[in-house]
Amino acid sequence: HVQLVESGGGSVQAGGSLRLSCAASGGTTSTLCMAWLRQPPEKGREVVAIIDTDGATTYGDSVKGRFTISKDAAKNTLYLQMNSLTPEDTAMYYCAADPIPSRCAAGDYRYWGQGTQVTVS
């Protein structure tokens, strides 16, 4: 059973940067399709970025050019570098993963972290 633990959230001023981390245990990031999703207050959840097992990445339109998703196999950790943050990026950010790429692409993740709050003012 894979466990995911996010960290790195916090409060930042508009234009600033944050880096989120998602430490995985019980599984290796190199064999998992992994993603960051977010849920703004009183809104639905949206996919921020996906990185699949061969390293290919996909980004939501609202974060393209500002956010970067990456994995460190040695640390078994997923990252999300967020630059040029705006108040519209305020949300709870979740790390998710699935060993089956088709499920990942469909937004159907087996494993979830508990979330980390990002607030941009």
Salt bridges, closest charged atoms under 4 A:
GLU46 OE2 - ARG38 NE 2.59
ASP61 OD1 - LYS64 NZ 3.11
ASP89 OD1 - ARG38 NH1 2.87
ASP89 OD2 - ARG66 NH1 2.76
ASP98 OD2 - ARG103 NE 2.84
ASP108 OD2 - ARG103 NH1 3.63
